[in-house]
């Protein structure tokens, strides 16, 4: 369908006006007569139909120059039509290829965006794993410090327990010496009681006083021994508690070490995936750049062809002007 309101009646009117002035109704002449509007392809189709319906009658018998001019104009018109057909085919092919390349570019951009998004997700996961690993290491260091402190406390309690055991042994030795001394005094008193009972009564009384003192001393020592035994039992309970805590900390430490090893393996795998993605992104960017370069070269070639066609059309119009 004609563009810009051009139809067959308008073209026929312009053709008749040109024939009335003795001008050959070429496509360019008709288009100029129409005010440089309308598609040349549409004008050519309407002129062809009008030529078949109303053949142009020459005003006067053509001479040789007019015949040559007509032949040249027909050849130029044929060249122009073939050129326009080739231009149209080239434009159609270029447009199809351009749409294909644009679709490929869009697909490549979408793939690149997806890869970038995947890379960002993996980078975020890697950062999270790194933060968790750092927190785990910090917790492990804190637990190790606490474990060392508990070990030191256990050592100090063991030392104090050893000192208490030595004190108990010393008190037991003193108690045994006191019993031995008491037994010795009792035997001596019985042996000498028959010989000098009155002389020994004072000694016996003195010994009884000493015995009472020794008994009181023994009671005090027994109380101290009982208290030391209670302290020893308390220390033993503390030591068992500390040893249980130490075993628990060791178990937790082993678990932390296993978690750290697992996190380090995951970190190595994530680093490998990230390197592979970066390599894929680089290859995709290089492929895209090469495709864009080829597209630009094709656009430049088409531009050159269009420039040559415009030059040929300009030369033809100049040739028609000379005629």
Backbone bond lengths (Angstrom), bond angles and torsions (degrees), N, CA, C in turn:
res aa  C-N    CA-C-N  psi(-1)  N-CA   C-N-CA  omega(-1)  CA-C   N-CA-C  phi
1 X - - - 1.474 - - 1.517 108.53 -
2 X 1.376 117.09 144.32 1.469 121.87 -177.48 1.501 109.83 -68.90
3 X 1.325 116.81 151.30 1.452 122.69 179.10 1.507 109.03 -105.89
4 X 1.311 116.35 155.57 1.459 122.05 175.65 1.522 112.94 67.18
5 X 1.364 118.90 26.96 1.463 121.18 176.28 1.522 113.75 81.62
6 X 1.333 119.54 11.18 1.474 122.64 -179.88 1.518 108.67 -80.40
7 X 1.324 117.05 130.06 1.455 121.49 174.47 1.527 108.98 -138.23
8 X 1.298 116.18 -177.75 1.461 120.66 -174.35 1.534 111.89 -67.83
9 X 1.335 117.29 -35.73 1.470 120.45 -179.20 1.528 110.65 -66.27
10 X 1.318 116.66 -40.70 1.472 120.20 179.65 1.519 110.05 -65.33
11 X 1.353 115.72 -43.00 1.468 119.30 179.23 1.529 110.21 -64.18
12 X 1.331 117.15 -40.77 1.471 120.50 179.54 1.528 110.59 -62.75
13 X 1.322 118.17 -40.20 1.460 121.41 179.17 1.524 111.00 -63.48
14 X 1.334 116.98 -44.03 1.460 120.64 178.98 1.537 110.01 -64.94
15 X 1.330 117.26 -39.10 1.475 121.10 179.46 1.527 110.73 -62.92
16 X 1.320 116.31 -44.15 1.473 118.97 179.58 1.522 111.63 -64.82
17 X 1.344 117.03 -36.32 1.467 119.83 178.47 1.517 110.67 -64.85
18 X 1.316 118.24 -39.79 1.454 122.00 179.21 1.528 110.41 -67.90
19 X 1.323 117.17 -42.02 1.462 120.19 179.33 1.525 110.70 -64.91
20 X 1.324 115.53 -35.60 1.475 118.64 178.89 1.519 111.36 -65.28
21 X 1.332 116.68 -30.71 1.477 120.28 178.61 1.516 111.93 -88.19
22 X 1.321 116.49 -0.14 1.451 120.56 179.60 1.517 112.78 79.38
23 X 1.321 117.10 21.92 1.474 122.37 179.90 1.513 108.56 -103.42
24 X 1.329 114.75 136.22 1.462 118.92 178.24 1.541 109.40 -66.56
25 X 1.317 118.01 128.81 1.480 120.13 -177.52 1.530 111.71 -79.41
26 X 1.336 116.44 72.60 1.464 119.31 176.00 1.539 109.34 -77.36
27 X 1.319 115.70 172.26 1.474 120.23 -179.16 1.514 110.75 -62.82
28 X 1.344 117.14 -45.31 1.469 120.63 -179.32 1.521 110.70 -66.06
29 X 1.374 115.94 -40.20 1.468 118.86 -179.38 1.531 110.61 -64.11
30 X 1.362 115.43 -43.23 1.467 118.78 178.64 1.521 110.76 -64.19
31 X 1.317 116.89 -40.18 1.481 120.41 -179.90 1.519 110.75 -64.71
32 X 1.361 116.34 -40.24 1.469 119.37 176.93 1.517 110.29 -65.11
33 X 1.352 115.12 -39.69 1.476 119.86 178.89 1.543 111.02 -62.60
34 X 1.342 115.71 -30.93 1.465 121.13 179.64 1.529 112.07 -85.72
35 X 1.330 116.63 5.56 1.468 119.15 179.51 1.517 113.27 83.65
36 X 1.367 116.28 33.33 1.465 121.86 179.05 1.529 111.89 56.93
37 X 1.295 116.37 42.06 1.463 121.55 176.46 1.514 108.74 -124.73
38 X 1.321 115.66 160.41 1.447 120.22 177.25 1.511 112.24 95.74
39 X 1.328 116.46 152.24 1.452 122.62 178.50 1.522 109.97 -80.63
40 X 1.325 116.67 137.06 1.462 120.51 179.29 1.519 110.67 -63.75
41 X 1.321 116.90 -34.58 1.466 119.78 178.91 1.525 110.79 -64.79
42 X 1.335 116.49 -42.37 1.475 120.64 178.74 1.526 110.85 -66.36
43 X 1.355 116.17 -43.11 1.476 119.84 179.40 1.524 110.05 -62.16
44 X 1.344 116.35 -41.73 1.471 120.19 179.71 1.530 110.59 -61.77
45 X 1.344 116.59 -42.17 1.464 119.65 -179.64 1.537 111.10 -64.32
46 X 1.351 115.90 -43.96 1.469 118.63 179.40 1.530 111.56 -66.25
47 X 1.355 116.72 -39.43 1.478 119.45 178.63 1.513 111.03 -64.01
48 X 1.336 116.67 -38.58 1.450 119.74 179.69 1.529 110.57 -63.99
49 X 1.346 115.68 -41.98 1.468 118.69 177.27 1.531 111.74 -64.93
50 X 1.343 116.85 -40.32 1.478 120.64 -179.80 1.525 110.62 -68.74
51 X 1.333 117.83 -36.80 1.465 120.52 177.86 1.527 110.76 -63.51
52 X 1.346 115.68 -35.64 1.453 118.03 178.64 1.533 111.11 -73.00
53 X 1.337 116.54 -34.61 1.470 119.81 -179.02 1.530 112.00 -81.93
54 X 1.323 116.20 -43.78 1.470 122.19 -176.15 1.530 109.31 -128.22
55 X 1.331 117.50 83.91 1.467 118.45 -179.88 1.522 109.96 -59.12
56 X 1.346 115.41 140.66 1.476 120.43 -179.41 1.523 109.83 -72.19
57 X 1.359 115.85 129.97 1.461 121.67 178.92 1.517 108.71 -100.36
58 X 1.329 116.75 127.44 1.469 118.93 -179.18 1.530 109.96 -69.19
59 X 1.299 116.99 146.15 1.469 123.26 179.42 1.516 110.61 -67.20
60 X 1.286 116.07 -39.20 1.467 121.62 179.02 1.503 108.67 -141.00
61 X 1.300 115.44 166.85 1.467 118.92 -179.36 1.514 109.44 -62.41
62 X 1.313 115.47 125.82 1.467 117.36 -178.02 1.519 110.62 -70.14
63 X 1.298 113.19 140.74 1.456 118.11 173.45 1.524 109.20 -92.24
64 X 1.356 114.98 -175.69 1.468 119.06 -176.39 1.511 111.69 -63.79
65 X 1.354 116.38 -39.16 1.483 119.27 -179.27 1.507 110.32 -64.30
66 X 1.366 117.17 -41.26 1.467 118.52 179.03 1.515 111.14 -65.23
67 X 1.329 116.00 -38.19 1.468 119.11 179.17 1.518 110.79 -63.64
68 X 1.374 114.85 -43.42 1.475 118.11 177.69 1.522 110.46 -63.34
69 X 1.345 114.83 -42.33 1.474 117.93 -179.59 1.523 110.47 -62.12
70 X 1.353 114.51 -41.70 1.475 118.11 179.02 1.523 111.01 -63.14
71 X 1.397 114.85 -43.37 1.459 119.09 178.61 1.522 111.66 -61.24
72 X 1.363 114.30 -44.34 1.482 118.86 179.50 1.517 110.30 -61.95
73 X 1.358 114.61 -41.76 1.467 118.09 -178.01 1.527 110.28 -66.89
74 X 1.359 115.75 -38.85 1.464 118.10 178.05 1.527 111.49 -65.34
75 X 1.371 114.47 -41.94 1.473 117.81 177.17 1.529 111.00 -62.20
76 X 1.360 113.93 -42.99 1.480 117.11 179.44 1.516 110.95 -63.43
77 X 1.367 114.50 -39.61 1.468 118.10 178.74 1.521 110.83 -64.23
78 X 1.348 116.75 -39.65 1.460 120.72 178.40 1.529 110.85 -65.23
79 X 1.365 114.74 -43.38 1.473 118.76 177.98 1.522 110.43 -61.20
80 X 1.365 114.79 -43.06 1.459 118.78 -179.33 1.529 110.92 -63.14
81 X 1.362 115.24 -43.51 1.455 118.00 -179.52 1.522 111.27 -63.26
82 X 1.351 115.55 -43.59 1.463 118.22 178.57 1.527 110.89 -63.70
83 X 1.359 114.27 -39.21 1.468 117.54 178.31 1.513 111.87 -63.78
84 X 1.340 115.59 -42.40 1.465 117.98 179.47 1.523 111.12 -66.05
85 X 1.340 115.63 -36.81 1.466 118.29 178.32 1.525 110.56 -63.60
86 X 1.368 114.59 -43.87 1.470 118.00 179.02 1.523 111.25 -65.46
87 X 1.342 115.01 -39.39 1.474 118.16 178.20 1.520 110.19 -62.20
88 X 1.342 114.81 -42.54 1.468 118.68 -179.74 1.524 111.13 -63.80
89 X 1.371 115.24 -42.50 1.466 118.35 177.41 1.529 111.10 -63.27
90 X 1.379 115.12 -43.24 1.476 118.40 178.88 1.514 111.38 -62.50
91 X 1.354 115.47 -40.27 1.470 118.41 178.95 1.525 111.23 -65.34
92 X 1.339 115.51 -40.95 1.468 118.56 179.23 1.527 110.90 -63.57
93 X 1.361 114.69 -45.71 1.468 118.31 178.87 1.525 110.83 -62.69
94 X 1.361 114.75 -42.80 1.472 118.63 179.30 1.524 111.47 -62.57
95 X 1.358 115.34 -42.24 1.468 118.58 -178.86 1.526 110.38 -65.14
96 X 1.363 116.51 -40.98 1.468 119.24 179.17 1.530 110.67 -63.78
97 X 1.348 114.71 -45.14 1.468 117.74 179.47 1.519 111.37 -66.06
98 X 1.354 115.67 -36.72 1.462 118.82 179.40 1.534 110.61 -64.68
99 X 1.339 116.50 -42.23 1.461 119.33 178.17 1.531 110.74 -63.34
100 X 1.365 115.36 -40.70 1.467 118.93 177.82 1.514 111.31 -61.60
101 X 1.349 115.62 -46.11 1.474 119.55 179.67 1.515 111.21 -64.38
102 X 1.349 116.74 -40.14 1.473 118.78 178.06 1.522 111.12 -63.07
103 X 1.363 116.12 -39.47 1.469 119.36 177.98 1.529 110.31 -63.39
104 X 1.384 115.01 -42.95 1.462 118.25 177.58 1.523 111.49 -62.99
105 X 1.337 115.80 -39.85 1.474 119.36 178.76 1.521 110.30 -63.35
106 X 1.346 116.45 -42.87 1.465 118.74 178.85 1.523 111.37 -63.31
107 X 1.348 116.06 -41.99 1.472 119.33 178.36 1.528 110.19 -62.36
108 X 1.352 115.88 -43.56 1.463 119.89 179.06 1.522 111.05 -63.07
109 X 1.348 116.41 -40.79 1.465 119.41 178.74 1.522 111.09 -64.74
110 X 1.354 116.10 -41.34 1.464 118.83 177.70 1.521 110.88 -63.09
111 X 1.352 116.53 -43.57 1.466 119.37 178.31 1.525 111.14 -62.33
112 X 1.363 114.70 -41.23 1.467 118.58 178.78 1.525 110.71 -63.87
113 X 1.344 116.47 -41.66 1.476 119.43 178.89 1.525 110.56 -63.59
114 X 1.362 116.04 -40.67 1.469 119.16 178.78 1.524 111.03 -63.47
115 X 1.357 115.67 -42.22 1.464 119.43 178.31 1.521 111.20 -64.31
116 X 1.342 115.67 -41.42 1.462 118.28 178.42 1.524 111.22 -63.60
117 X 1.355 116.35 -41.39 1.458 119.38 178.26 1.526 110.95 -63.44
118 X 1.347 116.24 -42.61 1.463 119.78 177.26 1.513 111.11 -62.17
119 X 1.359 114.93 -40.01 1.464 118.97 178.50 1.527 111.03 -63.35
120 X 1.352 116.51 -41.41 1.456 119.60 179.08 1.525 111.27 -65.12
121 X 1.354 117.05 -39.67 1.461 120.08 178.46 1.526 110.59 -63.21
122 X 1.341 115.53 -44.53 1.461 118.70 -179.89 1.523 111.48 -67.63
123 X 1.358 116.03 -35.39 1.464 119.04 176.88 1.524 110.45 -64.73
124 X 1.372 116.34 -40.45 1.468 119.25 177.64 1.522 111.24 -64.66
125 X 1.369 115.63 -41.80 1.465 118.85 177.65 1.513 111.53 -63.08
126 X 1.332 115.94 -39.99 1.462 120.54 178.29 1.524 110.92 -63.57
127 X 1.359 116.13 -42.36 1.462 119.23 178.13 1.524 110.93 -62.97
128 X 1.364 116.15 -40.14 1.462 119.86 179.00 1.529 110.95 -64.10
129 X 1.362 115.58 -44.77 1.459 119.19 178.18 1.522 111.42 -62.56
130 X 1.344 116.89 -39.25 1.460 120.49 178.83 1.522 110.81 -64.20
131 X 1.359 115.78 -42.04 1.465 119.20 178.68 1.522 110.90 -63.94
132 X 1.351 115.78 -42.47 1.462 119.22 178.42 1.524 111.42 -64.27
133 X 1.342 116.11 -39.37 1.459 120.03 177.26 1.521 111.15 -63.24
134 X 1.345 116.18 -42.33 1.463 119.64 178.24 1.519 110.99 -62.89
135 X 1.372 116.02 -41.90 1.469 119.45 178.12 1.522 110.93 -63.68
136 X 1.338 116.03 -41.47 1.466 119.94 179.45 1.518 110.96 -63.58
137 X 1.326 116.76 -42.07 1.460 119.56 178.40 1.523 111.44 -63.99
138 X 1.337 115.82 -40.71 1.464 119.09 178.13 1.527 110.76 -63.45
139 X 1.354 116.05 -43.05 1.469 119.63 177.65 1.515 111.23 -62.98
140 X 1.345 116.21 -41.01 1.458 120.18 178.46 1.529 110.96 -62.07
141 X 1.329 116.39 -42.81 1.461 119.68 179.08 1.529 110.78 -62.54
142 X 1.355 115.45 -40.88 1.470 119.30 178.09 1.517 110.82 -63.15
143 X 1.363 116.22 -43.97 1.459 119.91 179.31 1.517 111.63 -64.66
144 X 1.335 116.94 -38.13 1.459 120.02 177.73 1.523 111.06 -64.20
145 X 1.348 115.60 -41.07 1.473 119.01 177.19 1.522 110.42 -62.58
146 X 1.341 115.94 -43.87 1.463 120.12 179.28 1.514 110.74 -64.12
147 X 1.346 115.87 -39.60 1.466 119.55 178.49 1.524 111.00 -62.78
148 X 1.340 116.14 -41.44 1.468 119.24 178.21 1.525 110.74 -63.19
149 X 1.361 115.87 -40.24 1.472 119.82 178.63 1.517 110.70 -63.00
150 X 1.351 116.28 -43.05 1.472 119.71 178.90 1.524 111.06 -65.40
151 X 1.319 117.07 -39.48 1.466 119.53 177.46 1.532 110.83 -61.38
152 X 1.335 115.88 -41.10 1.456 119.59 177.69 1.528 111.23 -63.75
153 X 1.377 115.02 -40.87 1.466 118.65 178.50 1.523 111.09 -64.30
154 X 1.344 116.72 -40.58 1.468 120.35 177.59 1.523 110.57 -62.17
155 X 1.341 116.13 -40.93 1.461 119.43 177.60 1.522 112.02 -61.47
156 X 1.338 114.33 -43.91 1.468 117.54 178.68 1.519 111.50 -63.94
157 X 1.355 118.23 -40.85 1.466 120.89 177.96 1.523 110.97 -64.95
158 X 1.317 117.69 -39.21 1.472 120.16 176.45 1.520 111.02 -61.76
159 X 1.352 115.45 -40.13 1.468 119.38 178.31 1.521 110.79 -63.73
160 X 1.358 114.86 -44.78 1.467 118.56 178.43 1.527 111.34 -64.04
161 X 1.335 116.68 -37.74 1.465 120.27 177.48 1.524 110.96 -63.23
162 X 1.334 115.62 -40.38 1.478 119.00 177.43 1.526 110.81 -62.10
163 X 1.343 115.35 -42.92 1.468 118.96 178.54 1.529 111.15 -62.29
164 X 1.372 116.18 -41.23 1.455 118.84 178.48 1.522 111.39 -64.46
165 X 1.324 116.73 -39.87 1.477 120.12 177.50 1.522 110.76 -60.92
166 X 1.344 115.74 -40.98 1.463 119.20 177.87 1.525 110.94 -64.25
167 X 1.346 116.38 -40.96 1.460 119.40 177.89 1.528 111.39 -62.78
168 X 1.320 116.38 -42.17 1.476 120.65 178.78 1.516 110.83 -62.77
169 X 1.354 115.46 -44.00 1.468 118.58 178.80 1.521 111.20 -61.80
170 X 1.353 115.88 -39.71 1.465 119.62 179.03 1.527 110.92 -64.48
171 X 1.355 116.22 -41.88 1.467 119.62 178.50 1.520 111.79 -65.49
172 X 1.337 115.88 -38.56 1.468 118.30 177.09 1.516 111.39 -64.67
173 X 1.332 117.77 -37.57 1.467 120.58 176.49 1.530 110.91 -63.28
174 X 1.321 116.21 -45.13 1.463 119.83 178.80 1.530 111.44 -61.89
175 X 1.356 115.15 -40.19 1.457 119.68 179.07 1.524 110.89 -63.44
176 X 1.321 115.45 -42.48 1.463 119.81 178.71 1.521 110.86 -64.52
177 X 1.341 115.91 -40.99 1.481 118.87 176.97 1.523 110.84 -61.85
178 X 1.322 115.31 -39.58 1.474 117.92 179.26 1.519 110.86 -64.50
179 X 1.350 116.40 -40.88 1.464 118.74 178.23 1.531 110.82 -64.96
180 X 1.302 115.03 -42.83 1.474 118.16 178.24 1.535 111.12 -60.74
181 X 1.326 114.98 -42.50 1.472 118.36 179.57 1.522 111.50 -64.45
182 X 1.354 115.37 -39.32 1.467 119.30 178.53 1.512 110.96 -64.23
183 X 1.329 114.63 -42.73 1.460 118.33 178.60 1.517 110.94 -64.48
184 X 1.287 116.68 -38.28 1.460 121.06 178.30 1.530 110.85 -63.71
185 X 1.326 114.48 -43.87 1.464 117.40 178.64 1.524 111.52 -64.96
186 X 1.277 117.26 -38.70 1.458 119.84 179.59 1.534 111.20 -64.40
187 X 1.302 116.75 -43.56 1.468 120.41 178.74 1.535 111.38 -63.32
188 X 1.330 113.70 -44.79 1.484 117.43 179.65 1.522 111.39 -62.74
189 X 1.318 114.72 -36.30 1.476 118.46 179.91 1.523 111.23 -67.66
190 X 1.359 115.93 -38.98 1.462 118.34 179.57 1.521 111.49 -69.76
191 X 1.306 118.53 -36.34 1.471 121.90 -179.21 1.529 111.71 -69.04
192 X 1.303 115.04 -39.09 1.468 118.03 -175.43 1.533 112.47 -92.82
193 X 1.339 116.89 -4.45 1.467 118.95 -176.51 1.531 111.46 -65.60
194 X 1.330 117.04 -35.82 1.472 120.20 -179.43 1.521 111.75 -73.00
195 X 1.270 119.46 -34.62 1.456 123.03 -176.19 1.528 111.35 -74.33
196 X 1.216 117.26 -50.75 1.472 119.24 -175.13 1.520 109.01 -141.91
197 X 1.354 113.96 75.18 1.442 119.16 -171.93 1.516 110.96 -66.46
198 X 1.326 115.84 -41.42 1.448 116.38 -178.27 1.512 111.05 -69.53
199 X 1.409 114.24 -38.23 1.456 115.83 178.66 1.523 111.14 -65.04
200 X 1.299 112.04 -31.63 1.467 114.43 -176.55 1.531 112.81 -88.64
201 X 1.345 115.64 -10.65 1.469 115.53 178.80 1.521 110.38 -61.95
202 X 1.370 113.10 -42.74 1.474 116.47 178.23 1.530 110.52 -63.71
203 X 1.346 113.28 -40.32 1.455 116.59 179.21 1.534 111.14 -65.92
204 X 1.405 112.50 -38.22 1.454 115.89 179.36 1.522 110.15 -63.95
205 X 1.352 114.49 -43.28 1.450 117.65 177.77 1.535 110.93 -59.64
206 X 1.355 112.09 -42.98 1.482 115.90 178.73 1.521 110.67 -62.86
207 X 1.348 112.72 -40.84 1.468 116.10 179.14 1.520 111.14 -66.08
208 X 1.353 115.56 -37.13 1.447 117.69 178.48 1.530 111.06 -62.78
209 X 1.356 113.17 -39.44 1.464 116.94 176.63 1.537 109.83 -61.41
210 X 1.337 114.06 -46.03 1.454 117.82 -179.96 1.533 111.03 -63.19
211 X 1.391 113.02 -37.28 1.464 116.19 178.50 1.517 110.92 -63.71
212 X 1.317 115.01 -43.97 1.458 117.56 178.43 1.533 110.66 -59.94
213 X 1.338 113.90 -42.26 1.462 116.98 177.87 1.522 110.79 -61.90
214 X 1.353 113.46 -42.95 1.469 116.66 178.93 1.526 111.19 -64.33
215 X 1.366 114.74 -38.56 1.459 117.61 178.81 1.528 110.78 -64.43
216 X 1.347 113.57 -43.09 1.465 116.18 177.22 1.535 110.55 -61.44
217 X 1.351 114.03 -42.58 1.468 117.81 177.44 1.533 110.74 -61.03
218 X 1.377 114.18 -39.98 1.466 118.80 179.45 1.527 110.77 -64.23
219 X 1.350 115.78 -41.52 1.460 118.98 178.60 1.522 110.74 -61.26
220 X 1.368 114.05 -43.29 1.475 117.78 178.52 1.521 110.10 -61.79
221 X 1.335 114.78 -43.46 1.469 118.14 -179.21 1.527 110.76 -65.85
222 X 1.358 115.61 -37.31 1.459 118.19 178.02 1.536 110.87 -64.74
223 X 1.354 114.45 -40.32 1.467 117.20 176.12 1.527 110.92 -60.97
224 X 1.345 115.47 -44.83 1.464 118.58 177.63 1.531 110.83 -61.05
225 X 1.362 115.01 -40.04 1.468 118.38 179.22 1.529 110.81 -64.26
226 X 1.349 116.50 -41.51 1.469 120.07 178.06 1.541 110.71 -61.74
227 X 1.339 115.49 -44.54 1.471 119.25 179.51 1.530 111.04 -63.18
228 X 1.344 114.35 -42.10 1.466 118.11 178.13 1.534 111.61 -63.81
229 X 1.357 115.18 -36.98 1.469 117.81 177.30 1.527 110.98 -64.74
230 X 1.366 116.02 -41.19 1.468 118.71 177.45 1.535 110.66 -62.74
231 X 1.380 114.41 -43.28 1.480 117.32 177.47 1.519 110.78 -61.71
232 X 1.328 115.12 -39.52 1.475 118.90 -179.88 1.525 110.77 -62.64
233 X 1.364 115.56 -43.13 1.467 118.63 177.96 1.526 110.86 -61.87
234 X 1.350 116.74 -40.62 1.470 119.71 177.73 1.523 111.73 -62.55
235 X 1.359 113.70 -41.99 1.472 117.42 177.96 1.523 111.09 -63.96
236 X 1.336 116.86 -38.40 1.466 119.41 178.73 1.534 111.16 -63.78
237 X 1.344 115.47 -41.14 1.469 119.04 177.32 1.524 110.27 -62.16
238 X 1.359 117.03 -43.63 1.475 120.30 178.60 1.526 110.75 -62.08
239 X 1.329 115.07 -40.62 1.477 118.29 -178.72 1.530 109.73 -65.01
240 X 1.379 116.44 -43.86 1.470 117.95 178.48 1.532 111.11 -61.67
241 X 1.346 115.58 -40.24 1.476 119.28 178.77 1.530 110.91 -62.98
242 X 1.335 115.21 -44.44 1.474 119.15 179.78 1.524 111.28 -64.78
243 X 1.344 115.87 -38.38 1.466 117.98 178.62 1.527 110.62 -66.08
244 X 1.366 117.17 -40.16 1.474 119.53 176.02 1.521 110.74 -61.14
245 X 1.349 115.51 -43.55 1.471 118.75 178.82 1.522 110.75 -63.29
246 X 1.360 115.30 -37.49 1.471 118.93 179.81 1.528 110.80 -65.10
247 X 1.355 116.27 -41.46 1.468 118.90 177.21 1.529 111.65 -64.35
248 X 1.340 115.92 -39.82 1.479 119.23 177.88 1.524 111.33 -62.37
249 X 1.359 115.09 -44.44 1.469 119.12 178.73 1.525 111.51 -63.19
250 X 1.340 115.66 -37.59 1.475 118.39 178.52 1.527 110.46 -64.49
251 X 1.360 116.33 -42.31 1.473 119.53 177.30 1.520 110.96 -61.32
252 X 1.356 116.16 -45.61 1.479 119.71 178.03 1.526 110.84 -61.81
253 X 1.338 116.03 -38.86 1.469 119.75 179.73 1.527 111.02 -63.28
254 X 1.367 115.37 -41.71 1.474 118.66 178.11 1.530 110.60 -63.15
255 X 1.349 116.13 -41.35 1.474 118.66 178.16 1.520 111.03 -62.92
256 X 1.342 116.60 -42.58 1.472 119.55 179.25 1.526 111.08 -61.96
257 X 1.335 115.46 -40.68 1.467 118.50 178.80 1.526 110.89 -62.41
258 X 1.361 116.67 -41.69 1.476 119.71 178.04 1.525 111.07 -64.09
259 X 1.362 116.21 -41.20 1.474 119.35 177.50 1.519 111.13 -63.03
260 X 1.349 116.18 -41.19 1.478 119.41 179.86 1.524 110.47 -63.45
261 X 1.337 116.76 -42.20 1.469 118.86 178.34 1.525 111.14 -62.43
262 X 1.374 116.37 -42.76 1.461 119.00 177.77 1.521 112.37 -62.37
263 X 1.355 116.19 -41.39 1.470 120.04 178.63 1.521 111.53 -65.28
264 X 1.332 116.38 -37.87 1.469 118.69 178.52 1.524 110.96 -65.66
265 X 1.376 116.86 -38.16 1.474 119.70 176.60 1.521 110.33 -63.76
266 X 1.377 116.16 -44.18 1.472 119.45 177.72 1.520 111.57 -61.67
267 X 1.356 115.77 -38.10 1.460 119.55 179.48 1.524 111.04 -63.80
268 X 1.346 116.11 -42.02 1.468 119.05 178.60 1.525 110.96 -63.97
269 X 1.371 116.76 -41.18 1.466 119.49 177.97 1.521 112.07 -63.88
270 X 1.334 116.78 -41.59 1.471 120.24 178.76 1.525 111.23 -64.84
271 X 1.346 116.78 -39.32 1.475 119.15 176.79 1.521 110.87 -62.02
272 X 1.366 117.13 -40.88 1.462 119.54 177.65 1.517 112.20 -63.74
273 X 1.365 116.68 -42.26 1.477 120.18 177.91 1.515 111.07 -63.86
274 X 1.349 115.90 -39.17 1.458 118.30 -179.82 1.530 110.77 -65.45
275 X 1.350 117.05 -41.98 1.473 119.31 178.45 1.526 111.04 -62.00
276 X 1.356 116.99 -40.63 1.465 120.22 -179.84 1.527 110.83 -64.67
277 X 1.344 116.54 -41.14 1.472 120.24 178.78 1.523 111.00 -65.06
278 X 1.336 116.45 -41.61 1.460 118.64 178.42 1.527 111.18 -62.70
279 X 1.346 116.34 -38.31 1.471 119.53 178.09 1.530 110.32 -65.37
280 X 1.356 117.10 -42.34 1.466 120.21 177.33 1.521 111.65 -62.61
281 X 1.343 116.69 -40.14 1.470 120.29 178.75 1.527 110.78 -62.86
282 X 1.344 116.23 -41.80 1.463 119.84 178.83 1.529 111.26 -63.75
283 X 1.357 116.61 -43.71 1.468 119.29 179.83 1.524 110.68 -64.33
284 X 1.337 116.45 -40.96 1.471 120.11 179.03 1.519 111.14 -64.88
285 X 1.345 117.59 -40.28 1.465 120.41 179.03 1.532 110.77 -65.03
286 X 1.361 116.56 -40.06 1.467 119.44 178.72 1.533 110.49 -64.87
287 X 1.364 116.83 -43.49 1.463 120.20 178.89 1.527 111.29 -62.20
288 X 1.329 116.08 -41.44 1.462 120.28 179.28 1.516 111.45 -65.18
289 X 1.349 116.36 -41.11 1.463 119.46 179.10 1.530 111.00 -64.23
290 X 1.353 116.57 -40.74 1.468 119.27 178.14 1.526 110.67 -63.92
291 X 1.354 116.65 -40.28 1.467 119.08 -179.88 1.524 111.36 -66.84
292 X 1.321 117.67 -38.90 1.465 121.20 177.30 1.519 110.47 -64.66
293 X 1.344 116.57 -39.41 1.471 120.37 177.97 1.530 110.56 -62.21
294 X 1.353 116.41 -44.13 1.467 119.37 178.01 1.535 111.09 -62.27
295 X 1.331 116.25 -40.81 1.466 119.94 179.17 1.522 111.02 -62.98
296 X 1.315 117.06 -41.46 1.470 120.07 178.33 1.531 111.37 -64.46
297 X 1.343 115.89 -40.36 1.467 118.87 178.44 1.532 110.62 -63.18
298 X 1.358 115.77 -40.91 1.462 118.56 178.55 1.524 111.30 -65.57
299 X 1.323 116.72 -39.14 1.469 120.14 177.10 1.526 111.17 -63.02
300 X 1.349 116.26 -41.68 1.464 119.02 177.32 1.518 111.61 -62.85
301 X 1.356 116.90 -40.30 1.467 120.48 179.77 1.532 110.18 -64.90
302 X 1.338 116.44 -42.63 1.470 119.32 178.73 1.517 110.39 -65.11
303 X 1.329 117.00 -37.55 1.466 120.41 177.34 1.525 111.31 -62.18
304 X 1.342 114.80 -41.24 1.467 117.91 178.00 1.530 110.63 -63.96
305 X 1.363 116.02 -40.71 1.458 118.61 179.83 1.530 110.99 -64.71
306 X 1.319 117.06 -41.28 1.456 119.34 177.83 1.521 111.12 -64.23
307 X 1.344 117.58 -38.07 1.463 120.41 177.96 1.527 110.71 -63.26
308 X 1.361 115.68 -42.00 1.470 118.73 178.59 1.536 110.91 -63.69
309 X 1.342 115.93 -40.32 1.460 119.01 178.67 1.528 111.10 -64.52
310 X 1.340 116.38 -39.90 1.465 118.99 177.82 1.518 110.98 -64.52
311 X 1.345 116.63 -38.00 1.465 119.87 177.46 1.526 110.40 -65.03
312 X 1.347 116.75 -40.73 1.473 119.67 178.96 1.520 110.48 -65.15
313 X 1.329 117.40 -40.50 1.458 120.28 179.33 1.528 111.16 -66.14
314 X 1.384 115.12 -39.76 1.465 119.26 177.99 1.526 110.79 -63.44
315 X 1.340 116.04 -39.78 1.474 119.59 178.62 1.521 110.55 -64.79
316 X 1.358 114.88 -39.20 1.470 117.72 179.38 1.525 111.53 -65.69
317 X 1.355 116.03 -40.73 1.463 119.08 178.91 1.526 110.75 -64.88
318 X 1.353 115.57 -39.22 1.469 118.12 176.75 1.527 110.97 -63.17
319 X 1.328 116.16 -38.49 1.449 119.91 178.64 1.533 110.35 -64.46
320 X 1.335 116.41 -41.12 1.448 120.71 177.47 1.531 110.83 -65.01
321 X 1.321 117.97 -37.46 1.473 121.11 177.87 1.501 111.41 -64.03
322 X 1.343 116.09 -38.65 1.469 119.05 178.93 1.527 109.71 -65.46
323 X 1.353 117.03 -38.53 1.448 120.05 179.98 1.525 110.21 -67.31
